[in-house]
Amino acid sequence: MLKALFKPVDLTKGKIWKVITIFAIPILLSYLLQQIYTISDAAICGQFLNANEVAGVNNTSNITFIVLQFAFGCTAGFSVVTANKIGQNDISGARKSLLVQIILGFIISIILTIIAIIAINPLLNFIGVKKEANVEIYNAAYTYTFIIFIGSIAQVFYNLACSFLRSLGDSITPLLFLLFSTILNIILDIIFIASFNWGVSGAAFATVIAQFLSAIGCFVYIFVRLKEYRFKKEDFKFNFQFIYKHLILGVPLALQFSILAFGLIIMQGTTIKFDILPDGTLANESQLGYGAACKLNNFLMTPFNALGTAMLSYCGQNYGSKDHLRIRKGIKSAFVIMLVLYVVFAGTGLLLTINGLYLRIFLSSDKINDLTIKYGNLYLRTILPFYPILGILFVLRNSLQGIEKPLFPFLAGVGELIARTLVCLFIPALVNGGEITRQASDLAYIATSSADVCSWICANIPLLTGLFIYLSTSRKELF
């Protein structure tokens, strides 16, 4: 029974909605754990650090996101090659794909780490976190980001191993390793922050150590348990074309994720302006409220992300077996599942905005006031009703990636960046009738929050175009 639980799911067979759901549930649990992983940092920091240190850590989320999501996009794109090989029953090809991914993973980790560390100061200054405005917020943000970037190789290889296992049809094993990592992270957070008083550094070190050990565990499992994926001498004889195929599927998705993160940084920079006081110094209420709301939002959108990840492997395997009808039906089923998820999770999110209930998860009572509640609630109540648009984005982005159409997800990322940037740069000030500061109107803040919704709409235009083109061409192959 236990052995059957760890057996990879063949996504090319079985009742479609059932196969997608069964495969997606462990991924959903994994992503929810990953959010708990993040929330545990925020909750413990919110209880033991002062308001400026918490604001500093909150400000780093999108900066670390821009680098780590590039790595995640690469590994997710690479796994499409593996999924195609599995759909073709080509174990040797899947094994070679793993080897290529490990080599590329090391190269990406080194390059990302160097670039990321150099970019910390410019990125912090870009969003308005400067020493002269508030040295304590700046120091907290810099310290946390620096440690996370130094340990980015752990994140790269954990995501690589998980993406590889999911491409085989195994979504249970990544869940178990993430469970281990989450529990370890919480324990280390408590030890480093509450007991050792390491502050912001403790939160960052806890995250890196937990990810590092989880990555090691995943690869030990692959090479010990899955003997058919132990490398052979002939596996090292691969041509550039095979490496290029990984890059052409991984890099566009990575760029799309990084572009998305850059857009979020621009949006965060706008929200920070709502904390600028008349004397030019920086308060923290908008940063605290928006930061907590973003963490809840990340948690609530997790089901869409999990469904999208499931569709990446589902479409990848079925594209490898050339079953276009099954792919089409799978996308339809995913849309239905997405609407069910919308009702449950968006509804839960709106309920949690009552009296700013969710803020008590992330912040101690002394950091919660009318302003933090106002800023957090305005953001959530602006975006949650439009979650179906976000759900379509997740399903289509990953489905098109799975059928080797990386151009459209990349264009979607560009569309998100352009929309979010234009809205943030012009609409809030236009609505406010002048420069954004603490005195800006609530409508200006709502306009800032609407940048997310506008970006989702613009991202779906190229994705729907890609879906239409695929449906048109695949229909010819079917008939």
C-alpha positions as CSV (number, residue, x, y, z in Angstrom):
1,M,0.0,0.0,0.0
2,L,2.7,2.4,1.0
3,K,4.8,1.4,-2.0
4,A,1.9,2.1,-4.3
5,L,1.6,5.6,-2.8
6,F,5.1,6.5,-4.1
7,K,4.6,5.0,-7.5
8,P,4.6,7.6,-10.2
9,V,1.3,8.4,-11.8
10,D,0.9,7.8,-15.6
11,L,-0.7,11.0,-16.7
12,T,-1.4,9.6,-20.2
13,K,-4.0,7.2,-18.9
14,G,-7.1,7.2,-16.7
15,K,-10.1,9.5,-16.2
16,I,-8.8,13.0,-16.9
17,W,-10.3,15.1,-14.1
18,K,-9.5,12.4,-11.6
19,V,-5.9,12.0,-12.7
20,I,-5.2,15.7,-12.7
21,T,-6.9,16.1,-9.2
22,I,-5.0,13.1,-7.7
23,F,-1.7,14.3,-9.1
24,A,-2.4,18.0,-8.1
25,I,-3.4,17.3,-4.4
26,P,0.1,16.5,-3.2
27,I,1.5,19.5,-5.2
28,L,-1.1,21.7,-3.5
29,L,-0.1,20.4,-0.1
30,S,3.5,21.0,-1.0
31,Y,2.8,24.5,-2.0
32,L,0.7,25.2,1.1
33,L,3.5,23.9,3.2
34,Q,5.9,26.1,1.3
35,Q,3.6,29.1,2.2
36,I,3.6,27.9,5.8
37,Y,7.4,27.8,5.5
38,T,7.3,31.5,4.5
39,I,4.5,32.4,7.0
40,S,6.5,30.8,9.8
41,D,9.3,33.2,9.1
42,A,6.9,36.1,9.0
43,A,5.0,35.1,12.1
44,I,8.1,34.5,14.2
45,C,9.7,37.7,13.0
46,G,6.5,39.6,13.6
47,Q,6.5,38.4,17.2
48,F,10.1,38.8,18.1
49,L,11.5,41.6,15.9
50,N,10.6,45.3,16.1
51,A,8.4,47.0,13.5
52,N,11.3,48.4,11.4
53,E,13.0,45.0,11.2
54,V,9.7,43.3,10.2
55,A,9.2,46.0,7.5
56,G,12.7,45.4,6.3
57,V,12.1,41.6,5.9
58,N,8.8,42.2,4.2
59,N,10.4,44.5,1.7
60,T,12.8,41.7,0.6
61,S,10.1,39.3,-0.5
62,N,9.9,40.5,-4.1
63,I,13.6,41.1,-4.4
64,T,14.4,37.5,-3.4
65,F,11.5,36.5,-5.6
66,I,13.1,38.0,-8.7
67,V,16.2,35.8,-8.3
68,L,14.8,32.6,-6.9
69,Q,11.9,32.5,-9.4
70,F,14.4,32.7,-12.3
71,A,15.8,29.5,-10.9
72,F,12.4,28.0,-10.4
73,G,11.4,28.9,-13.9
74,C,14.5,27.2,-15.3
75,T,14.0,24.0,-13.5
76,A,10.3,23.9,-14.3
77,G,11.0,24.4,-18.0
78,F,13.8,21.8,-18.0
79,S,11.4,19.2,-16.5
80,V,9.2,19.5,-19.7
81,V,11.9,17.6,-21.5
82,T,11.9,14.9,-18.9
83,A,8.0,14.7,-19.0
84,N,8.2,14.3,-22.8
85,K,10.7,11.5,-22.5
86,I,8.5,9.7,-19.9
87,G,5.5,10.1,-22.3
88,Q,7.6,8.4,-24.9
89,N,8.7,5.7,-22.4
90,D,12.3,6.7,-22.9
91,I,14.0,6.1,-19.5
92,S,17.4,6.7,-21.0
93,G,16.4,10.1,-22.3
94,A,14.9,11.0,-19.0
95,R,18.1,10.1,-17.2
96,K,20.2,12.1,-19.6
97,S,17.8,15.0,-19.0
98,L,18.4,14.8,-15.3
99,L,22.2,15.0,-15.9
100,V,21.8,18.0,-18.1
101,Q,19.6,19.7,-15.5
102,I,22.2,19.2,-12.7
103,I,25.0,20.6,-14.9
104,L,22.9,23.6,-15.9
105,G,21.7,24.0,-12.3
106,F,25.3,24.5,-11.0
107,I,26.0,27.0,-13.7
108,I,22.8,28.9,-13.1
109,S,23.4,28.9,-9.3
110,I,26.9,30.5,-9.6
111,I,25.7,33.2,-12.1
112,L,22.6,34.0,-10.1
113,T,24.4,34.3,-6.8
114,I,27.0,36.7,-8.2
115,I,24.5,38.9,-10.0
116,A,22.1,38.9,-7.1
117,I,24.6,40.0,-4.5
118,I,25.8,42.8,-6.8
119,A,22.2,43.9,-7.3
120,I,21.0,44.1,-3.7
121,N,21.8,47.8,-3.1
122,P,20.4,49.0,-6.5
123,L,17.2,47.0,-5.9
124,L,16.7,48.2,-2.4
125,N,17.2,51.8,-3.5
126,F,14.9,51.2,-6.4
127,I,12.0,50.4,-4.1
128,G,12.8,53.3,-1.8
129,V,14.6,51.4,1.0
130,K,17.5,53.7,1.7
131,K,19.8,54.2,4.6
132,E,19.1,57.9,4.8
133,A,15.3,57.3,5.0
134,N,15.4,54.6,7.8
135,V,18.7,52.9,8.6
136,E,17.1,50.1,10.6
137,I,14.7,49.1,7.8
138,Y,17.6,49.2,5.3
139,N,20.0,47.1,7.4
140,A,17.3,44.4,8.1
141,A,16.4,44.2,4.4
142,Y,20.0,44.0,3.2
143,T,21.1,41.4,5.8
144,Y,18.1,39.1,5.1
145,T,18.5,39.4,1.3
146,F,22.3,38.8,1.3
147,I,22.0,35.5,3.3
148,I,19.2,34.2,1.2
149,F,21.1,34.9,-2.0
150,I,24.3,33.3,-0.7
151,G,22.2,30.1,-0.1
152,S,20.3,30.3,-3.5
153,I,22.0,27.1,-4.7
154,A,20.0,25.1,-2.2
155,Q,16.7,26.6,-3.6
156,V,17.8,25.8,-7.2
157,F,18.6,22.1,-6.5
158,Y,15.6,21.5,-4.3
159,N,13.3,22.9,-7.1
160,L,15.3,20.9,-9.7
161,A,14.8,17.6,-7.8
162,C,11.1,18.3,-7.2
163,S,10.4,19.3,-10.8
164,F,12.2,16.1,-12.0
165,L,10.1,13.9,-9.7
166,R,6.9,15.5,-10.7
167,S,7.8,15.1,-14.4
168,L,7.9,11.4,-13.6
169,G,4.4,11.6,-12.2
170,D,5.6,11.5,-8.5
171,S,4.1,14.4,-6.5
172,I,4.1,12.6,-3.1
173,T,7.9,12.5,-2.5
174,P,8.4,16.3,-2.9
175,L,5.6,16.8,-0.5
176,L,7.2,14.7,2.2
177,F,10.6,16.4,1.8
178,L,8.9,19.8,2.0
179,L,7.1,18.7,5.2
180,F,10.5,17.8,6.7
181,S,11.9,21.2,5.5
182,T,9.0,23.2,6.9
183,I,9.2,21.6,10.3
184,L,12.9,22.1,10.4
185,N,12.6,25.7,9.3
186,I,10.1,26.5,12.1
187,I,12.3,24.8,14.7
188,L,15.4,26.7,13.5
189,D,13.5,29.9,13.4
190,I,12.5,29.5,17.1
191,I,16.1,28.5,18.1
192,F,17.9,31.2,16.1
193,I,15.5,34.1,16.7
194,A,13.8,33.4,20.0
195,S,16.6,31.6,21.8
196,F,19.9,32.9,20.2
197,N,18.5,36.4,19.4
198,W,20.1,36.4,16.0
199,G,17.3,38.6,14.7
200,V,16.9,38.9,10.9
201,S,20.0,36.8,10.3
202,G,18.5,34.0,12.2
203,A,15.4,33.9,10.0
204,A,17.5,33.9,6.8
205,F,19.9,31.2,8.1
206,A,17.0,29.0,9.2
207,T,15.5,29.2,5.7
208,V,18.8,28.4,3.9
209,I,19.7,25.5,6.1
210,A,16.2,23.9,5.8
211,Q,16.3,24.2,2.0
212,F,19.8,22.8,1.8
213,L,19.0,19.7,3.8
214,S,15.8,19.1,1.9
215,A,17.6,19.4,-1.5
216,I,20.2,16.8,-0.3
217,G,17.4,14.5,0.8
218,C,15.6,14.7,-2.6
219,F,18.7,13.7,-4.5
220,V,19.6,10.9,-2.2
221,Y,16.1,9.6,-2.7
222,I,16.4,9.8,-6.5
223,F,19.7,7.9,-6.7
224,V,19.0,5.4,-4.0
225,R,15.3,4.6,-4.6
226,L,15.1,5.2,-8.4
227,K,17.9,3.0,-9.6
228,E,17.0,3.4,-13.2
229,Y,18.1,7.1,-13.0
230,R,21.6,6.4,-11.7
231,F,23.9,7.8,-14.3
232,K,25.7,5.5,-16.7
233,K,28.9,6.2,-18.7
234,E,26.9,6.6,-22.0
235,D,24.7,9.3,-20.4
236,F,27.6,11.8,-20.5
237,K,27.6,11.6,-24.3
238,F,24.9,14.1,-25.2
239,N,25.0,16.7,-27.9
240,F,24.4,20.5,-27.8
241,Q,21.0,20.1,-29.4
242,F,19.8,18.3,-26.3
243,I,21.2,20.9,-24.0
244,Y,19.7,23.6,-26.2
245,K,16.2,22.1,-25.9
246,H,16.4,22.4,-22.1
247,L,17.5,26.0,-22.4
248,I,14.9,27.0,-24.9
249,L,12.2,25.6,-22.6
250,G,13.7,26.8,-19.3
251,V,15.1,30.2,-20.0
252,P,11.9,31.9,-21.4
253,L,9.9,30.6,-18.4
254,A,12.6,31.8,-16.0
255,L,12.7,35.2,-17.7
256,Q,8.9,35.3,-17.4
257,F,9.0,34.6,-13.7
258,S,11.7,37.2,-13.1
259,I,9.9,39.8,-15.2
260,L,6.8,39.1,-13.0
261,A,9.0,39.7,-9.9
262,F,10.4,42.9,-11.3
263,G,6.8,44.1,-11.8
264,L,6.0,43.3,-8.2
265,I,9.1,45.3,-7.1
266,I,7.8,48.3,-9.0
267,M,4.4,47.9,-7.3
268,Q,6.0,47.5,-3.9
269,G,8.0,50.7,-4.5
270,T,4.7,52.5,-5.1
271,T,3.1,51.1,-1.9
272,I,6.2,52.3,0.2
273,K,5.4,55.8,-0.9
274,F,2.3,55.7,1.2
275,D,4.6,55.6,4.2
276,I,6.5,58.8,3.3
277,L,6.0,61.4,6.0
278,P,5.9,65.2,5.4
279,D,9.6,65.5,6.6
280,G,10.7,62.9,4.1
281,T,11.3,60.1,6.6
282,L,9.7,56.7,6.3
283,A,7.1,55.2,8.5
284,N,6.1,51.5,8.2
285,E,2.3,51.0,8.3
286,S,1.8,50.6,4.6
287,Q,4.8,48.2,4.4
288,L,3.5,46.1,7.3
289,G,-0.1,46.0,6.0
290,Y,0.7,45.4,2.4
291,G,3.4,42.8,3.4
292,A,1.0,40.8,5.5
293,A,-1.7,41.0,2.8
294,C,0.8,39.8,0.1
295,K,1.7,36.8,2.3
296,L,-2.0,35.9,2.7
297,N,-2.5,36.4,-1.1
298,N,0.5,34.1,-1.9
299,F,-1.1,31.5,0.4
300,L,-4.6,31.9,-1.2
301,M,-3.3,31.7,-4.8
302,T,-1.4,28.5,-4.0
303,P,-4.1,26.2,-5.3
304,F,-4.0,27.8,-8.7
305,N,-0.2,27.5,-8.7
306,A,-0.4,23.8,-7.8
307,L,-3.0,23.2,-10.5
308,G,-0.8,24.9,-13.0
309,T,2.2,22.8,-12.0
310,A,0.2,19.7,-12.4
311,M,-0.8,20.8,-15.9
312,L,2.8,21.3,-16.8
313,S,3.6,17.6,-16.2
314,Y,0.2,16.5,-17.5
315,C,0.6,18.3,-20.8
316,G,4.3,17.4,-21.0
317,Q,3.6,13.6,-20.8
318,N,0.6,13.7,-23.1
319,Y,2.5,15.9,-25.6
320,G,5.3,13.3,-25.6
321,S,2.7,10.5,-26.4
322,K,1.1,12.8,-29.0
323,D,-2.3,12.6,-27.4
324,H,-3.7,16.0,-28.4
325,L,-7.3,15.2,-27.6
326,R,-6.4,14.3,-24.0
327,I,-4.5,17.6,-23.7
328,R,-7.5,19.6,-24.9
329,K,-9.9,17.8,-22.5
330,G,-7.4,18.2,-19.7
331,I,-7.3,22.0,-20.1
332,K,-11.1,22.1,-20.0
333,S,-11.1,20.0,-16.8
334,A,-8.5,22.3,-15.2
335,F,-10.7,25.3,-15.8
336,V,-13.6,23.7,-14.0
337,I,-11.4,22.7,-11.1
338,M,-10.0,26.3,-11.0
339,L,-13.5,27.8,-10.6
340,V,-14.2,25.5,-7.6
341,L,-10.9,26.6,-6.0
342,Y,-11.8,30.2,-6.6
343,V,-15.0,30.0,-4.6
344,V,-13.3,28.3,-1.6
345,F,-10.1,30.3,-1.4
346,A,-11.2,33.8,-2.5
347,G,-14.1,33.5,-0.1
348,T,-11.8,32.5,2.7
349,G,-9.6,35.4,2.0
350,L,-12.4,37.9,2.1
351,L,-13.6,36.5,5.4
352,L,-10.1,36.9,6.9
353,T,-10.2,40.6,6.0
354,I,-12.9,41.2,8.6
355,N,-11.2,43.4,11.3
356,G,-7.9,42.5,9.7
357,L,-8.0,39.1,11.2
358,Y,-5.1,37.7,9.1
359,L,-2.8,40.4,10.4
360,R,-2.7,38.7,13.7
361,I,-0.9,35.8,12.0
362,F,2.0,37.9,10.8
363,L,2.3,40.7,13.3
364,S,2.2,41.2,17.1
365,S,-0.6,43.3,18.4
366,D,1.6,46.4,18.9
367,K,2.2,46.6,15.2
368,I,-1.5,46.4,14.2
369,N,-3.4,49.6,14.0
370,D,-6.1,51.2,11.8
371,L,-3.6,52.1,9.1
372,T,-2.0,48.6,8.8
373,I,-5.5,47.1,8.6
374,K,-6.7,49.7,6.1
375,Y,-3.7,49.2,3.7
376,G,-3.8,45.4,3.9
377,N,-7.6,45.1,3.5
378,L,-7.8,47.6,0.6
379,Y,-5.3,45.5,-1.3
380,L,-7.0,42.1,-0.7
381,R,-10.5,43.4,-1.3
382,T,-9.4,44.8,-4.7
383,I,-7.8,41.7,-6.1
384,L,-9.7,38.7,-4.6
385,P,-12.9,39.1,-6.6
386,F,-10.8,38.8,-9.8
387,Y,-9.1,35.5,-8.9
388,P,-10.6,33.6,-11.9
389,I,-8.5,35.7,-14.2
390,L,-5.5,34.6,-12.2
391,G,-6.6,31.0,-12.4
392,I,-6.8,31.1,-16.2
393,L,-3.3,32.6,-16.2
394,F,-1.8,29.7,-14.1
395,V,-3.5,27.0,-16.1
396,L,-2.7,28.3,-19.6
397,R,0.9,29.4,-18.8
398,N,1.9,25.9,-17.6
399,S,-0.2,24.1,-20.2
400,L,1.5,25.9,-23.1
401,Q,4.9,25.4,-21.5
402,G,4.1,21.6,-21.3
403,I,3.3,21.5,-25.0
404,E,6.6,23.2,-25.9
405,K,5.1,26.7,-26.7
406,P,7.4,28.8,-24.4
407,L,7.0,32.0,-26.5
408,F,3.5,32.7,-25.2
409,P,4.2,32.3,-21.5
410,F,7.2,34.7,-22.0
411,L,5.0,37.2,-23.8
412,A,2.5,36.9,-20.9
413,G,5.3,37.9,-18.5
414,V,6.1,40.9,-20.6
415,G,2.4,41.8,-20.7
416,E,2.3,41.6,-16.9
417,L,5.3,43.8,-16.5
418,I,4.1,46.5,-18.9
419,A,0.6,46.6,-17.3
420,R,1.8,46.6,-13.7
421,T,4.5,49.2,-14.4
422,L,2.2,51.6,-16.3
423,V,-0.5,51.4,-13.7
424,C,1.9,52.0,-10.8
425,L,3.8,54.8,-12.4
426,F,0.8,56.9,-13.6
427,I,-2.6,55.8,-12.3
428,P,-2.2,56.3,-8.5
429,A,-0.8,59.8,-8.9
430,L,-3.5,60.6,-11.4
431,V,-6.2,59.5,-9.1
432,N,-4.6,61.3,-6.2
433,G,-4.1,64.5,-8.1
434,G,-0.5,64.7,-7.1
435,E,2.5,63.0,-5.6
436,I,2.0,59.9,-3.4
437,T,2.8,60.3,0.3
438,R,1.1,59.4,3.6
439,Q,-1.6,62.0,2.8
440,A,-2.6,60.2,-0.4
441,S,-6.2,59.1,-0.8
442,D,-7.6,55.6,-0.3
443,L,-8.6,55.6,-4.0
444,A,-4.9,56.1,-4.9
445,Y,-4.1,53.0,-2.9
446,I,-6.9,51.0,-4.6
447,A,-5.5,52.2,-7.9
448,T,-2.1,50.8,-6.9
449,S,-3.6,47.5,-5.9
450,S,-5.5,47.2,-9.2
451,A,-2.2,46.9,-10.9
452,D,-2.3,43.2,-10.1
453,V,-5.6,42.7,-11.8
454,C,-4.6,44.7,-14.9
455,S,-1.4,42.7,-15.2
456,W,-3.4,39.4,-15.1
457,I,-5.7,40.6,-17.8
458,C,-2.8,41.6,-20.1
459,A,-1.0,38.4,-19.4
460,N,-4.0,36.3,-20.5
461,I,-4.1,38.0,-24.0
462,P,-1.0,36.2,-25.4
463,L,-1.9,33.0,-23.4
464,L,-5.4,32.8,-24.9
465,T,-3.8,33.5,-28.3
466,G,-1.4,30.6,-27.9
467,L,-4.2,28.3,-26.8
468,F,-6.3,29.3,-29.8
469,I,-3.4,28.6,-32.2
470,Y,-2.7,25.2,-30.5
471,L,-6.4,24.2,-30.6
472,S,-6.5,25.1,-34.3
473,T,-3.4,23.2,-35.3
474,S,-4.1,20.2,-33.0
475,R,-7.7,19.9,-34.4
476,K,-6.1,19.3,-37.9
477,E,-4.0,16.5,-36.4
478,L,-7.0,14.9,-34.7
479,F,-9.1,14.9,-37.8
